[in-house]
Amino acid sequence: MSYVALARKWRPKRFAEMIGQEHVRRALGNALASDRVHHAFLFTGTRGVGKTTVARIFAKCLNCETGVSAEPCGECRSCREIDEGRFVDLVEVDAASRTKVDDTRELLDNVQYAPTRGRFKVYLIDEVHMLSTSSFNALLKTLEEPPPHVKFLLATTDPQKLPVTVLSRCLQFNLKRLPAGLIAERMDRILDAEGIAYEPAGVRLVAQAADGSVRDGLSLLDQLIAFGGGRVGEAEARAMLGTVSRDHVLALAERLAGLDARELLRYARELEQWAPDHAQLLDELAALLTRVALRQAVPDLPDDELYPTAIVQKLASALAPEDVQLFYQIAILGRRDLPLAPDPRSGFEMTLLRMAAFRPGGTAGESEERAQRVARAEPALQRASPVPARYAGREAVRDGARSTVAPATTASGAPLAAAPVSSPPAVGGAGSEGSWGTIVAQLELQGAARQLASHCSLIGRQGGLVRLALDPRHQLVKTRAMEEKLAQALSRYYGETVRIEIAIAEQRSETPAEVELRSSRAQVEAAREALEQDGTVRALKERFGATVLPETVRPLK
């Protein structure tokens, strides 16, 4: 007896034997059980996901001699003939080879005749999108109002090419691509039934290469069985598919964890002796990093066929979660940009070097060098102008509460040092005095009221009267409502009722807003100077021709 391909031999004969596509099986099963079967169905989806299989099983359900149901017996004459492809009332048409309108008219000439043996005459038109416009026009009327004994089952991989008039006359079901896990389980059952030895990792590789298509996966499995001499192993699968051994991917990941750029580059060049597909290598590395990230987030995650728990756990302990995310992002972006590189090898090497170069903290040697650069830069930073308390790494008093504010840092993570800032006086009792800027910083004010206070300077206080001078450029913020809010805040600050008198006049001293603006500018200049002196920035300029955009440099707040 001649050999039958696995994809044909193990084609499902009942809905229960199918994997995935639960939404289609459920809808068709309910329609059959309730005897509400539409006259035209359209099954769409990519290759090998089960469109024709669903249509044949559905035809079997309609014509089973035991009656219309979602579970055909599979033993009667009609079921056997449908399985064997010789049932006279199941007319299968390949639209790709019968695109002419004359072919369609010839097909429709027989629609009016009753079925020969079955309950229904079923027309299964595969790749229906290949029909010509004239063929669709000839089909429309019959498709809309066929005789009661006729059912149309249409299948296509490209539903966008179908006229809207055809789509509106059919019940449409979109069959999804299947996950690799389901395909691998199906292959495991088939190999067990066939008595073929296999390694789970090898089956998983084939399932991933199937790209959601069960038929493609079984065809690859047939090829692997022949390639491996009747055995399905991981090494054979990688050799057949042209993928790099997982040992090499693990070695790259371990060198990334150690951040030894020299060793990482040396090993990457050693891989050339296997003539690897660099795009696939980056895919494998990204897949491994995904498993590491999942292990870090969910420690009790089930084992993976390709990468055992012990290996993934070792990498999860060696790599920081933020490093894993960074490496993954660089890997997938490098995969995308690989066609733009001078050649795949240089693009792959640059992607690996980018992972090491942009990792926060860098290598051990680089960390020491960075610390020395920061130490050399600190004296210049110490001469920077004083900065407001909210820019310094100390406790800032704001709105009557104490909160810690993070200091500004350079690109390398070094703090931007600033001259000491004097602490404001304690908030509270009557008679508490201080500079107007210190007082404003402690007032319970927000919005326009704080803007009014910030653009004023203190002329003096006489008993319950506080006299202020407002910068003429900001006189629009002087309204009665804002003056009342400012007076109330000052009353709470001094512990007694005070009135305010605001005159529009040129300032005799800097307002709090001007002091803050000057300090902020000094802070920005200090940050820009520190960034220019940073060793990493210098290296990026020298090696890659990078340019610093001064207007984008801001101190951390």
N, C-alpha and C positions, 0 to 999 in steps of 0.2 A: 504494500500500500504506500502511495506517495506521501511525502511529509507535508503536513499542513502547518502553516505559520501560526505562531502563538496568537497573534492578533485575530485570526479567523477562528482558530480552534476554541479560544476562550472568550469569544464574543458573547455577551449576556443574552440569555433567551427569555428572561423574565425581568420585570422591574426590580424584584428583590435582589437579583444578582448584580445590578448596576451599583457603581460607587459614585457618591456625590449626586448632584442634580436633584436634590430632594424636592425643590420647589416645582420642578416639572413632573416628577413622579406623583407627587401629591395631587396636583391639579388634574392630571389625566386620570388618576385612580378615582378621584371623587366624581369626575364627569361620567366615567363608565359605571360607577356604582349607582349613581342617581339617574342614569339614562338621559343625560343632558349632553349629548355628544355633538359638537359643532360640525359643520360640513367641510371646513377648511382650516388647516393648522400650518403654521410656519415655524420651523425650528431653525434657530440661528446660533452661531458660535464658531470659534476657530476650529481648525482641523482636529480630528481625532478625539472629540469630547463626547461623542455619542449621538449625533443628530440622526444618522441613518439607523442606528441601533434602536433608538426610541421609536422611530417611525415603524420599523418592522415589528417590534413588540406590540405596538399599538394596533397594527393591522391584525396581529395574531389574536389580540383581545377581542377585536370586533368580529372575527370569523371563527373563533373556537367553537367546536361542535357542542360543547357543554353549555354554551350560552355566553352572552356579552358580560364580561367581568374584568376586573383589574388583575386577575390571576388566571391566565390561560392554563389548560391542563398540560400542554406540551406533549401529549401522547396521541391525540386524535390525528386523523389523516390531514386535516387542514393545518394544524400546528407543525406537523413534521414537514409538510411540503413548503410551508413558509420558511422554516429553518433551512431547508435545502435549496431555497431559491427557485422553486418550480411550481408555485401556486398560481393557477391560471388567473385568478381574480385579483392578484396583486401585481399591478403593472408598474415596474420600475423604469424610470426614464432618466437618462443622463442628459441634462439640458445642455451641457457643454458640447455634445456631439450632435444635438438636434436643435439647432438654433433657428432654423428657417421657419417661416410662417406655415409653409406647406406641411412640415412635420407636425406642427401643433394642430392644424386642422384635421390631419389624418388621425391623430390621437383622439380628438374630440368627437370624431364621427362614431366612435364605438361607445360613447358615454351613455347614449340613450338605451342601450341594450342591458337587460338584467344580468346579474352575475351568473356565471356558469355553475359554480358549485358552492361558493361561499354565501354569507349573509349580505356582505357589502362588496362592491367593486372599489378597490383602493388604488388611487393613482399616487405613486411616490415619485416626485420630481426632484432629483438631486441637483445641486448647483443651479437653482432656478434663476439666479441673477444673470446667467449667461444667455437667456432667451433674448431675442431681438424685440424691439418696440412693437413691431407688427404681431409677433407671437403673443406678447402680453395683451395686446388689444383683442386678439382672437380668443384669448383665454378668459377675459374679464367677465363676460356675461354668464358663461358656464360656471365660473368660479363663484359667482354671486348667488346663482339659483340653480344648483345642480339637481338632478333627479334624486329622490330620497334614498336610493340604493348606492349612491356614489359618495366617497369621501376623498378629499384632496389633502395630501401630506407633502408640504414643500420644505426643502432644506437648502440652506445657503450659508456661505462663510462671509458674505458681503451684503447685508440687508440694505445698505445705503443705496445700492444700485437698483433696487426694486421700485417701481412706480408707487406713488402714494395710493393710487386706486387699488392696487393689489394688496398692499398692507392693510388697508381699511376693510378688506373682505375676509381677513384671516385672524385667527387667534394666534398671537405671537408669543413664543417661548424662547428665551435666550439661555442657552446652555453655557455655563461658566467653565473657565479653565480650572482644572483640578489641582489642588495643592500636592506638592511632592510627597508628603507623608501618606496621603491616600493611595497615590500611585505605587509607592514602595510597599504598602501593605498588600495591595492587589498582586504585585509581583511575588512577594513572599509566599502567598497562598498558591500561586501558579507553580512556582518552583518546587514547593513541597509536594504538590500533586504530581508533578512530573518526575520527582525523585532526583532533582539536580542539586548538587552541593553548591552553597553560596555563602558569601560573606555579607553581612548587613551593610557594611560600608560601601561595597561594590554596588549593591542594589540601590542604595541611596544616591550614589553618583549618577546612575542611569536614570533614576526618577527625576533628579534635578535637570538632567540634560533633556528630558522629555518636554520640558517647558509647558506643563499643564495638559499635554495630550497623551491619553492612555495608549492610543494606537502607535504613536511615535515611540513611546516608552517600550512597548512590547516588541516593536521592530528592532530597537536598539538592544533589547534583551536577547532577541534571537541572534543578532550579530555578535554579541558578547559571548554567548554560549559557543558559537562556532570559533570565535577568536581564542577563547580560553580552553578549547578542547573539551567541552562539556562541563566546564566549571565557571562559576561566576565569582571572581575574586576582585578585591580592591585594586591590586596592582594591574591586573588585566584591564579593568575598567578605565583606569587612568591612562594606560598605554593606548587603549582604543580611542578614547575620547580626546586624547592629547592634553590632559590636565596634569599639572605638576603634583608630585607626591605631597601629601599633607605634612610629611616630615620637613620638607623645605619651607612650607608656609609657617609651621611651628617655629622653625629656626629663625625665620625673619621676625616673627613676633617676639621671640625671646631676646633678640638683639635690639629690637625697638625698646623693650623694657629696660635693657641695660644702657640704652642711649649711647652706644659706642659707634659713632658715625663711621669711623675707619673700618671697623669690623663689619658693620652693616653693608657698606659699599663693597667690601671685598667679597662677602658672601653673595651679594646680588650678582656680581660679575661671574662668580663660580657657577651660577645657575645657567649661564649661557651654553654650557656643554650639553644641556638637555634641550636646547632650542625651545624655551618656553614661550607660551603665548602670554605676553606681559599684561594684556588686558584681563585675561582670565586669572592671572596670578593676583592682580589687584582685587578682582572679584572674590577670590578665595580668602585673601587677607581681610577684606571687609566682612565677609561672612564669619570668619573666626572672631573678629573684634565684636561682632554682633552677639555671638554666643558668650563672649567674656562679659560684655555689658549686661546681658540678661542674667548671667550668673551672679554678678555683683548686686543686681537689684533684687533678684529672687534666688537666694542660695539653694532652695530645695527644688530647683528646676529639674525635670526628668533628664536622663542621659541622652546624649546625641550619638547617632550611629557613626558619624565621622570623627568627632572629637570627644574622647572619653572624659568623664567628669574630673578625674584627677588632673589631666592636662589643662583643662579649662580653668579649674580652680587655682592651679599654680600661676597661671597668667593673671587671673583676677586678683590674686594677692600681690603680684609683682607690679601691676599697673594701677595708677590712680584712676578713679572713674572719669575725671575730667580729661586725663590723657587718652583714655580709650575713645571718648567722644571726639577728641581732636584728631586722633589718628584715623578714625572711621571717616570723618568728614573729608580729610585730606585724601584718603584712599579713593572715595567715590568721585571727588572732584578731579583727582589725577586720572581716574579711569575715563572720565568724560573728556578731559583735555588731551588724552594720549594721541589722538589723530593729528593734533596740532603740533606735536613735538617733532624735532628734526628726524628722529627715528624712535621706535618703541622702546628700545633699551635706554636711551638717554632720558626719555620721558618717565620711565619707571624709576630710574635712579634719582632723578630730580624729585619725584614724589616722596621717596624714602628720605632723602636729605631734608625735604621740607618738614617732614614729621619731626625729625630731630632738631631742626633749627627753630621751629616755632613752638616747641614744647615749653611751657612756663618753667623756669628754673634751669633748663638746659642740662648738659652733662656735668659730671662732678668737676672736671677740669675747668669747664666754662664757668661754673658757679664761683670757683675761687678767683678766676680772672675777673669776673663781674664784680665781686666784692672789692677787689683792688681798684677797679675803675671808679666804683662808687666812693671809696675812701678818698681817692684823688679829687673827686668832684665836690665833696662836702665843704671844703673851705670856701669855695666860690659861692656855694649855695647859702652858706651861713651869712654871707655879706648881703644877701637879698633884703629888700625893704620889709619892714614889719607887715604882717598880714592880719586880717581880722580873726577873731577867735574861732569863727566857724570854719576857717581854712586850716587851722592848726590841729595837731593830734593831741588835744587836751580836752578837758571838760569845759564846755561852753555854756554860759548861763543865758538862756533865751526864754522869754515869756514866763519867767518865774520858776522854771524847771531846769534841772541839770541833765544834760545829755552828752554822750561821747560822740565826737565827730571824727571820722577817719581822716588821716592826713593825706595831702596830695602826694602822688608818687611819680617817678620817672617811668619810661617805657620798660626799664629793666626791673622795676619793682622797688627801687630805692626811694625812701621817703624824701620829699622836698622839705628840707629843714628851713626854719624861719626864725627870725629874732624873737626873743621872749616877748610874750604879750601879757601885760599886766591884767590881773583879774579885777573885775568890777567890784564895787563895794556891795556889801550885803543888802538884800532887798528888805524893805520893811519900814521900820519906825520913822517917826517924825524927825525931821532934821537931817535925814540921810542925804548927803550931797555928793557930787561928782561931776565930771565933765558931761556936757549935753549928750555926746555920743554914748557914754556909758549909761546915762539915764534912759535914752531911747531904746537901747538894747534890752532893757529890763521892763519896759512898759508892755502891758497886755493890749497890744494893738495889732490889727491886721489890715490888709488892703489899703484903701486910700487914706485912712487915718494914719497908718504908719508912714506912708509916703509924705504926708503933710509934715509929720514930726521930723522925718529924715532930711527934708529940704529946708529946715529952719535952723537958726543958730540962737543960742541963749544970750539975751541982752542982760538979763538980771532978774532977781526975785526980790520982791518987797512984800513981806508978810504973806498974805494970801493971794498976791498977784504975781504971775509969771509972765514976763515980757519976752516975746520972741520976734525975730526978724526972718521973713520968708524971702527966699530967692525969687526975684521977679520972674524968672523963666518958668517957674512952677506955680504961679499964683492961681491956676485953674483948680488946683486941689483944695484951695481954701474955700470951704463952704461952711455954713452954720452947723450942719450935722456933723461934719468932720471935726470942727472946733470943739463941739460938745463932747465927742468921744475922746479927744485928746485931753480935755480938761478933766473928764472922769478918770482917765488912766493916770494922770498926774496926781489927782487927789488920792487914789489908792496907793501910789508910790510914796507920797509924802506923809500919808496917814492923816491928812486933814483936807478940808475943802479948799480948793484953790480955783482962781479964775485965770484965764489966759488972755493976753492981748498980743495980737499978731500984726506986725507992721510989714508992709511990702517995701523992702529996702535992700540995697547992696550988702553983701555979707562982710562983716569985719573979721570973721574967722571961718574956717572950713566947716561946712555942714557934715553931719554923719554920712550922708549919701556921697559927698565928694571924697571923704576919707576912705569910704569903702571902695569907691571907684578907683582911687589912686592905689590903694593896697591890692585890689584885684588885678590891676594892670601890672603891678610889680610882680605879683604871683605868677601871672601868665608869662611875663618875660623870663622869670626864673625857671618856669617849666620848659619854655622853649630852649633856653640855654642848656638845661640839663639834658633835654632830648637830643640836642645837637652833639653833646659830649658823650652820649651813651655809646658804648662799644658796639652793641647790636645794630644800632642805627647806622653807625659808620660802616660796619661790615656790609649791610644791605646796600648802602650807597656805592661802595667800592665794587661789590660783586655783581649786583643786579641793576645798577644805575637808578636806584630808588630816589625819590624826591620827597622831602618833607614839606607839607603844606602848612605854613605857619598859622594860618587862620583857623586850622582845625585843632590846634593844641589848646587844651583847656585844663586847668587844675582840677583835681578831684574834689568834689564838694561833699 
